[in-house]
Amino acid sequence: MTPIDPHRDSPRAASQRTRWALLLVALVASIAFVGSSWAQRARAASLTETFALALVERVAQDLRPPPGELPGPPSQAQLDQTLARFSSDGLQAIVIVTGAGEVLASAGSRSHLPIAQSELRPHAPARILGGLVRLALPKPPPHRSHGPEGRGPPPEGRGPPMDLHRPTVFIEIESTLARVVLREADRSLAISLVCSAVLLAFALWSARASSALEQAEAQQTQRERLAVMGSMSAVIAHELRNPLAALKGQSQLLLESLREGDPAHDRALRVMRSATRLERLSNALLAFVREVPPANEPVDLVELCDELSIEHDGKVLMESPETLWVRGDRAQLHMALRNIIDNALRAKSPTVELRLQTRGDRVELRIEDRGEGVPDDVLPKIFQAFYTTRSTGVGLGLAIVARIVAQHHGAVTAKHREGGGLSITVELPLLAHPA
């Protein structure tokens, strides 16, 4: 026989780790996919700028005045000749602009985008607009021939004009190859974004579907197990009821015939208490197995809670309005609330606080105790059938509560009470106008 490894993870924990691993792999793959496409796009833009800078040197050399001529803005004829010479390399336009942004001359088909002041500054970086690159040519050194024969210092009070007021020559380049490369890079980036989103969505959907399927299988297994246990419990409880009734009746008759203090009286009392506990257990089993549809009648919850307070000798402290109505089965609701109160008193709580209030179209009934409470890992399981932490318990009281509340289209939750103990909240649909 193969020994069971106590450190081995449960199938549910392994399934959860698999789902998280799937999401992590999808996230890493998406980041890598988008990052690669983004890097490819950045390389394409860098190549476009590099190509433009290389063309700038050639255009600037072509527009430079021949040796011996005074430096100055190129003429319109020079602009047209240079444009025709480099148009096959992607040169679209040449523009001469003053420091104030006024266009002095231009050649070619220039874009309609205005030239920003930042582009007029010395050593301004290239402006990349999709496949179009616009940048300024380096300015030639200013002419310093102010004295006779071009030698000597300039006359007093005069000097070279400020660089800001000198005309700037801009060129606009749009290489066909660069435009194709950028367009393909943009398309790859868009495809990677879409594929990454689809991959993440599929991974998230797969994780949720796997979790939902696992929960459905667990619920089905629990229902099948409860059905088998319920059938067995019903048979056992039914077979025990008549002998228990006879045992309880005979023990009561025996107690009446014996005097208190007699050892036989104490033994008979223990027999009667054991028979009573077994009778309560068999009744709980039958109540859980029988799925009787609830009645559909108006029920005053305030009156029902008053009745429960009297049954428990004033240990239930109530806080409620004068009346609150719901629709359902009074006997079943009585059983559900009694089970909650009994469970609280068995947890060594001296009293139980019961508060009734409305929240919109719902009635909220909160039952709080000051008992021992339950550990954090036990709290989610207290409404499961046959789950109990008491040695004498069966684990059906709160399971019956959950089923009755669900049949009345309500909800029941439990949480730790501040200061110790347990707080159980029952929500039911409010009946605004009882007939």
C-alpha positions as CSV (number, residue, x, y, z in Angstrom):
1,M,0.0,0.0,0.0
2,T,1.4,3.4,-1.0
3,P,1.8,5.7,2.0
4,I,0.1,9.1,1.9
5,D,2.5,12.0,1.8
6,P,1.2,14.6,4.3
7,H,3.1,17.3,2.6
8,R,1.6,16.6,-0.8
9,D,-0.6,19.4,-2.1
10,S,-4.3,18.9,-2.5
11,P,-5.7,18.7,-6.1
12,R,-7.4,22.1,-5.5
13,A,-4.1,23.8,-4.5
14,A,-2.3,22.2,-7.5
15,S,-5.1,23.4,-9.8
16,Q,-4.9,27.0,-8.4
17,R,-1.1,27.0,-8.9
18,T,-1.6,25.8,-12.5
19,R,-4.1,28.7,-13.2
20,W,-1.7,31.3,-11.7
21,A,1.1,29.8,-13.7
22,L,-1.0,30.1,-16.9
23,L,-1.8,33.7,-16.2
24,L,1.9,34.5,-15.4
25,V,3.1,32.8,-18.6
26,A,0.5,34.7,-20.7
27,L,1.5,38.0,-19.0
28,V,5.2,37.4,-19.6
29,A,4.6,36.4,-23.2
30,S,2.5,39.5,-23.8
31,I,5.1,41.8,-22.3
32,A,7.8,40.2,-24.4
33,F,5.7,40.3,-27.5
34,V,4.8,44.0,-27.1
35,G,8.4,44.9,-26.0
36,S,9.9,43.3,-29.1
37,S,7.5,45.1,-31.4
38,W,8.1,48.4,-29.6
39,A,11.9,47.9,-29.9
40,Q,11.5,47.2,-33.6
41,R,9.4,50.4,-33.9
42,A,12.1,52.4,-32.1
43,R,14.8,50.9,-34.4
44,A,12.8,51.8,-37.5
45,A,12.5,55.4,-36.2
46,S,16.2,55.6,-35.4
47,L,17.1,54.3,-38.9
48,T,14.8,56.9,-40.4
49,E,16.5,59.7,-38.4
50,T,20.0,58.3,-39.3
51,F,19.1,58.3,-43.0
52,A,17.8,61.9,-42.7
53,L,21.0,63.1,-41.0
54,A,23.1,61.6,-43.7
55,L,21.1,63.3,-46.4
56,V,21.4,66.6,-44.4
57,E,25.1,66.6,-44.9
58,R,24.8,66.1,-48.6
59,V,22.1,68.8,-49.0
60,A,24.0,71.3,-46.9
61,Q,27.1,70.7,-49.0
62,D,25.1,71.2,-52.2
63,L,23.6,74.5,-50.9
64,R,26.9,75.9,-49.7
65,P,28.2,78.8,-51.8
66,P,31.2,78.2,-54.0
67,P,34.6,79.3,-52.6
68,G,35.2,83.0,-52.9
69,E,31.5,83.9,-52.7
70,L,30.1,85.6,-49.7
71,P,27.9,83.3,-47.5
72,G,24.2,84.0,-47.5
73,P,20.8,82.4,-48.1
74,P,20.7,80.2,-51.2
75,S,18.8,81.6,-54.1
76,Q,15.5,80.2,-55.4
77,A,17.4,78.6,-58.4
78,Q,19.7,76.8,-56.0
79,L,16.8,75.5,-54.0
80,D,15.1,74.1,-57.1
81,Q,18.3,72.5,-58.4
82,T,19.1,70.9,-55.0
83,L,15.5,69.6,-54.7
84,A,15.6,68.1,-58.2
85,R,19.0,66.5,-57.5
86,F,17.9,64.8,-54.2
87,S,14.2,64.2,-54.8
88,S,14.9,60.6,-55.6
89,D,16.5,60.2,-52.1
90,G,13.3,61.3,-50.5
91,L,13.9,65.1,-50.3
92,Q,10.4,66.7,-50.3
93,A,10.9,70.4,-49.6
94,I,13.5,73.0,-48.7
95,V,12.3,76.1,-46.7
96,I,14.1,79.2,-45.7
97,V,12.7,80.7,-42.5
98,T,13.6,83.8,-40.5
99,G,14.0,83.8,-36.7
100,A,10.4,85.0,-36.4
101,G,9.1,82.1,-38.3
102,E,8.5,83.9,-41.6
103,V,9.1,81.9,-44.8
104,L,11.4,83.7,-47.1
105,A,11.6,81.1,-49.9
106,S,10.7,77.5,-50.4
107,A,10.9,74.7,-53.0
108,G,9.0,71.5,-53.3
109,S,5.8,70.3,-51.6
110,R,6.2,71.2,-47.9
111,S,3.9,69.9,-45.2
112,H,1.3,72.2,-43.6
113,L,2.6,71.6,-40.1
114,P,3.8,74.9,-38.6
115,I,7.5,75.3,-37.6
116,A,7.8,75.5,-33.8
117,Q,10.1,78.0,-32.1
118,S,12.0,75.1,-30.6
119,E,13.1,74.0,-34.1
120,L,14.7,77.4,-34.7
121,R,17.2,77.0,-31.8
122,P,20.8,75.9,-32.6
123,H,21.4,72.2,-32.7
124,A,17.6,71.5,-32.4
125,P,16.9,67.7,-32.8
126,A,15.1,66.4,-35.9
127,R,11.3,66.4,-35.8
128,I,9.9,63.0,-36.8
129,L,6.3,63.0,-37.9
130,G,5.4,59.5,-39.0
131,G,7.6,58.9,-42.1
132,L,8.4,62.6,-42.5
133,V,11.6,64.0,-41.0
134,R,12.1,67.8,-40.7
135,L,15.3,69.4,-39.4
136,A,17.5,72.4,-39.9
137,L,20.7,72.6,-41.9
138,P,23.8,73.6,-39.9
139,K,24.3,77.3,-40.3
140,P,27.5,78.5,-42.0
141,P,29.8,80.6,-40.0
142,P,28.9,84.3,-40.1
143,H,30.8,86.5,-42.5
144,R,33.4,88.6,-40.6
145,S,34.9,90.7,-43.4
146,H,34.2,94.2,-42.0
147,G,37.6,95.9,-42.3
148,P,39.5,96.7,-45.5
149,E,40.1,93.7,-47.7
150,G,38.2,91.6,-45.2
151,R,40.8,91.9,-42.5
152,G,40.7,93.6,-39.1
153,P,38.1,94.0,-36.5
154,P,34.6,95.3,-37.3
155,P,33.9,98.9,-36.9
156,E,33.1,100.1,-33.4
157,G,29.5,99.4,-32.3
158,R,29.0,96.9,-35.0
159,G,29.4,93.2,-35.1
160,P,27.9,90.1,-36.6
161,P,24.1,89.8,-36.3
162,M,22.7,87.5,-33.6
163,D,22.3,83.9,-34.8
164,L,18.6,84.1,-33.9
165,H,18.0,86.6,-36.7
166,R,19.8,84.8,-39.4
167,P,17.7,82.7,-41.8
168,T,17.4,79.0,-41.1
169,V,17.2,76.5,-43.9
170,F,14.9,73.5,-43.2
171,I,14.5,70.4,-45.2
172,E,11.7,67.9,-45.1
173,I,12.6,64.3,-46.0
174,E,10.2,61.4,-46.5
175,S,12.0,58.3,-47.8
176,T,9.7,55.7,-49.4
177,L,11.8,53.0,-47.8
178,A,11.6,54.6,-44.4
179,R,7.9,55.2,-44.8
180,V,7.4,51.5,-45.6
181,V,9.6,50.4,-42.7
182,L,7.8,52.6,-40.2
183,R,4.4,51.5,-41.5
184,E,5.3,47.9,-41.1
185,A,6.7,48.6,-37.6
186,D,3.5,50.3,-36.6
187,R,1.5,47.4,-38.0
188,S,3.6,44.9,-36.1
189,L,3.2,46.9,-32.9
190,A,-0.6,47.1,-33.4
191,I,-0.8,43.4,-34.1
192,S,1.3,42.6,-31.0
193,L,-1.0,44.7,-28.8
194,V,-4.1,43.0,-30.1
195,C,-2.6,39.5,-29.8
196,S,-1.4,40.3,-26.3
197,A,-4.8,41.5,-25.3
198,V,-6.4,38.4,-26.8
199,L,-3.8,36.1,-25.1
200,L,-4.4,37.7,-21.7
201,A,-8.2,37.6,-22.1
202,F,-8.0,33.9,-23.1
203,A,-5.8,33.1,-20.2
204,L,-8.1,34.9,-17.8
205,W,-11.1,33.3,-19.3
206,S,-9.4,29.9,-19.1
207,A,-8.5,30.4,-15.4
208,R,-12.1,31.5,-14.6
209,A,-13.6,28.6,-16.5
210,S,-11.3,26.2,-14.8
211,S,-12.2,27.6,-11.4
212,A,-15.9,27.5,-12.2
213,L,-15.7,23.9,-13.5
214,E,-13.7,22.9,-10.4
215,Q,-16.4,24.5,-8.1
216,A,-19.2,22.9,-10.1
217,E,-17.5,19.5,-9.8
218,A,-16.9,20.0,-6.0
219,Q,-20.6,21.0,-5.6
220,Q,-21.7,18.0,-7.5
221,T,-19.5,15.7,-5.5
222,Q,-20.8,17.3,-2.3
223,R,-24.4,16.9,-3.4
224,E,-23.9,13.2,-4.3
225,R,-22.2,12.6,-1.0
226,L,-24.9,14.4,0.9
227,A,-27.6,12.4,-1.0
228,V,-26.0,9.1,0.0
229,M,-25.5,10.3,3.6
230,G,-29.0,11.7,3.7
231,S,-30.5,8.4,2.5
232,M,-28.6,6.5,5.1
233,S,-29.4,9.0,7.8
234,A,-33.1,8.9,7.0
235,V,-33.2,5.2,7.3
236,I,-31.3,5.2,10.6
237,A,-33.3,8.1,12.1
238,H,-36.6,6.5,11.1
239,E,-35.6,3.1,12.6
240,L,-34.4,4.8,15.8
241,R,-37.4,7.0,16.5
242,N,-39.8,4.3,17.9
243,P,-37.2,2.7,20.2
244,L,-36.0,6.1,21.4
245,A,-39.6,7.2,22.1
246,A,-40.2,4.0,24.1
247,L,-36.8,4.4,26.0
248,K,-37.6,8.0,26.8
249,G,-41.1,7.3,28.0
250,Q,-40.0,4.4,30.2
251,S,-37.1,6.5,31.7
252,Q,-39.6,9.3,32.6
253,L,-41.9,6.8,34.3
254,L,-38.9,5.3,36.1
255,L,-37.8,8.8,37.3
256,E,-41.3,9.5,38.6
257,S,-41.2,6.4,40.7
258,L,-37.8,7.0,42.2
259,R,-36.7,9.6,44.8
260,E,-34.1,12.2,44.2
261,G,-30.7,11.3,45.7
262,D,-31.3,7.6,44.9
263,P,-28.4,6.2,42.7
264,A,-31.1,4.6,40.5
265,H,-32.7,8.0,40.0
266,D,-29.4,9.5,38.7
267,R,-28.9,6.6,36.4
268,A,-32.4,6.9,35.0
269,L,-31.9,10.6,34.6
270,R,-28.8,10.0,32.5
271,V,-30.7,7.5,30.4
272,M,-33.5,10.0,29.7
273,R,-31.0,12.8,28.8
274,S,-29.2,10.5,26.4
275,A,-32.5,9.4,24.8
276,T,-33.5,13.1,24.5
277,R,-30.2,13.9,22.8
278,L,-30.6,11.0,20.4
279,E,-34.2,12.0,19.6
280,R,-33.0,15.5,18.8
281,L,-30.3,14.1,16.6
282,S,-32.7,11.9,14.7
283,N,-35.1,14.8,14.2
284,A,-32.3,16.9,12.9
285,L,-31.3,14.2,10.4
286,L,-34.9,13.9,9.2
287,A,-35.3,17.7,8.9
288,F,-32.2,17.9,6.8
289,V,-33.1,15.0,4.5
290,R,-36.7,16.1,3.9
291,E,-36.8,18.9,1.4
292,V,-40.3,20.3,2.1
293,P,-41.2,23.3,0.0
294,P,-41.8,26.3,2.2
295,A,-45.3,27.8,2.6
296,N,-46.0,31.2,1.0
297,E,-47.6,33.2,3.7
298,P,-46.9,36.5,5.5
299,V,-44.7,36.1,8.6
300,D,-44.1,38.8,11.2
301,L,-40.4,38.4,12.0
302,V,-40.7,40.7,15.1
303,E,-43.4,38.5,16.6
304,L,-41.4,35.4,15.7
305,C,-38.3,36.7,17.4
306,D,-40.3,37.6,20.5
307,E,-41.5,34.1,20.7
308,L,-37.9,32.8,20.4
309,S,-36.8,35.2,23.2
310,I,-39.5,33.7,25.5
311,E,-38.5,30.2,24.6
312,H,-34.9,30.9,25.6
313,D,-35.8,32.4,29.0
314,G,-34.9,36.0,28.1
315,K,-31.4,35.2,27.0
316,V,-32.2,36.8,23.6
317,L,-31.8,40.6,23.7
318,M,-33.9,42.1,20.9
319,E,-33.6,45.4,19.1
320,S,-36.2,45.9,16.4
321,P,-39.0,48.1,15.0
322,E,-42.6,47.3,15.8
323,T,-43.2,45.0,12.9
324,L,-41.3,43.6,9.9
325,W,-43.0,41.2,7.5
326,V,-41.6,38.7,5.1
327,R,-43.2,36.0,3.0
328,G,-42.4,32.3,3.7
329,D,-42.9,29.4,6.0
330,R,-43.2,30.4,9.7
331,A,-42.3,27.0,11.1
332,Q,-39.2,26.7,8.9
333,L,-38.0,30.2,9.7
334,H,-38.6,29.5,13.4
335,M,-36.4,26.4,13.1
336,A,-33.7,28.3,11.3
337,L,-33.5,31.1,13.8
338,R,-33.7,28.7,16.7
339,N,-30.8,26.7,15.4
340,I,-28.7,29.9,15.2
341,I,-29.6,31.0,18.7
342,D,-29.0,27.5,20.1
343,N,-25.6,27.3,18.4
344,A,-24.7,30.7,19.9
345,L,-25.7,29.6,23.4
346,R,-23.8,26.3,23.1
347,A,-20.7,28.4,22.4
348,K,-20.9,29.6,26.0
349,S,-22.4,33.0,25.3
350,P,-24.4,34.3,28.3
351,T,-26.8,36.2,26.0
352,V,-27.5,36.6,22.3
353,E,-28.1,39.9,20.7
354,L,-30.7,40.0,17.9
355,R,-31.2,43.1,15.7
356,L,-33.8,43.6,13.0
357,Q,-33.7,46.4,10.4
358,T,-34.4,47.1,6.8
359,R,-32.0,47.8,4.0
360,G,-33.8,48.8,0.9
361,D,-36.1,46.0,-0.1
362,R,-34.4,43.5,2.3
363,V,-34.8,42.6,5.9
364,E,-31.5,42.2,7.8
365,L,-31.6,40.0,10.9
366,R,-28.2,40.0,12.7
367,I,-27.6,37.5,15.6
368,E,-24.5,38.1,17.6
369,D,-23.0,36.2,20.5
370,R,-20.1,36.7,22.9
371,G,-19.0,33.1,22.9
372,E,-15.9,31.3,22.0
373,G,-16.0,32.1,18.3
374,V,-14.5,30.0,15.6
375,P,-11.0,30.0,14.0
376,D,-10.4,31.7,10.7
377,D,-10.0,28.4,8.8
378,V,-13.3,27.1,10.2
379,L,-15.5,30.1,9.5
380,P,-16.1,29.4,5.8
381,K,-17.2,25.8,6.6
382,I,-19.7,26.3,9.4
383,F,-22.7,26.1,6.9
384,Q,-21.5,22.8,5.5
385,A,-23.5,19.7,6.3
386,F,-22.0,17.3,8.8
387,Y,-19.2,19.7,9.7
388,T,-18.8,20.4,13.4
389,T,-16.0,21.2,15.9
390,R,-18.0,19.9,18.9
391,S,-17.5,16.3,20.0
392,T,-21.3,15.9,20.7
393,G,-22.4,17.8,17.5
394,V,-23.5,16.5,14.2
395,G,-23.0,19.5,12.0
396,L,-26.6,19.9,10.7
397,G,-27.9,22.9,12.6
398,L,-26.4,25.7,10.5
399,A,-26.6,23.6,7.3
400,I,-30.4,23.5,7.9
401,V,-30.3,27.3,8.4
402,A,-28.5,27.8,5.1
403,R,-31.0,25.6,3.2
404,I,-34.1,27.2,4.7
405,V,-32.8,30.7,4.0
406,A,-31.9,29.8,0.4
407,Q,-35.5,28.4,-0.1
408,H,-36.8,31.7,1.1
409,H,-34.7,33.6,-1.5
410,G,-32.4,35.0,1.1
411,A,-28.7,34.8,2.1
412,V,-26.9,34.0,5.3
413,T,-23.3,35.0,6.1
414,A,-21.1,34.8,9.2
415,K,-18.1,36.8,10.4
416,H,-16.1,37.4,13.5
417,R,-17.7,39.8,16.0
418,E,-15.6,42.7,17.3
419,G,-14.6,41.9,20.8
420,G,-15.0,38.1,20.4
421,G,-17.8,35.8,19.4
422,L,-19.7,35.3,16.1
423,S,-22.0,37.5,14.1
424,I,-24.5,35.7,11.7
425,T,-26.6,37.9,9.3
426,V,-29.7,36.6,7.6
427,E,-31.2,38.6,4.7
428,L,-34.7,38.0,3.5
429,P,-36.9,39.8,1.0
430,L,-39.1,42.5,2.7
431,L,-42.9,42.2,2.4
432,A,-44.0,45.8,2.2
433,H,-47.8,45.3,2.2
434,P,-48.8,42.1,4.0
435,A,-52.3,41.0,3.1
